[in-house]
Amino acid sequence: MSAIETLSATEFISLYLFDRVPHIFGDDRRSFLSWKGALAKAIEVDPACITLVGSSAVGISLNPSKGFRPFDSGSDVDVGVISHYHFTVAWRFLRTQGHRRTHVDAKTRVAWDEHVKCYIYWGTIATDRLLGILPFGKKWLAALTTMAQTSPTVGRDINLRIYSDYESLRAYQIWSAQRAREDILTKGEADAPIP
């Protein structure tokens, strides 16, 4: 049996996500800390507030709808950014600028609505479709362009998700691991060996 089947979601997330060097970096802790430090400096947060999540961290996607695909050359890199300041700025922008929803493209409008209905509950802002409209978006987009030219994320899409605090990041990841665990236990299928 895999670790996700035998450990609690909390134990699994601690062991395979938070307390290790992310999969994309192999065992190169120094490279990970350097990469994380460069991103943190570019988006003006402390390096301790940067956590890789998803398949780039674990080695496989924990999203059941993606068939637990292994991390590969086409995979993106998902990064959790813990910043109460940036979360609040983004949340206030989305709340106070609702009238601007009608002036953005359909994908951005859908993302805006998803935040109002769901993501805010989890204390998160998924910037993949909203970053360009946020007050700090231009600076963060420039940072992502730079990081996509930095090993080992060269040529990869890098997605940032802002969390209001560490508890929000942890709760969301535990919820995701619980969903993955339930799917594995009920369906028993995966495209890759699961940790």
Helices and strands as residue ranges (DSSP letters): H 3-6, H 9-13, I 14-18, G 23-25, H 29-43, G 47-49, E 50-53, H 55-58, G 64-66, E 77-82, H 84-96, G 98-103, H 106-117, G 119-122, E 124-126, G 131-133, H 137-147, E 158-163, H 166-187
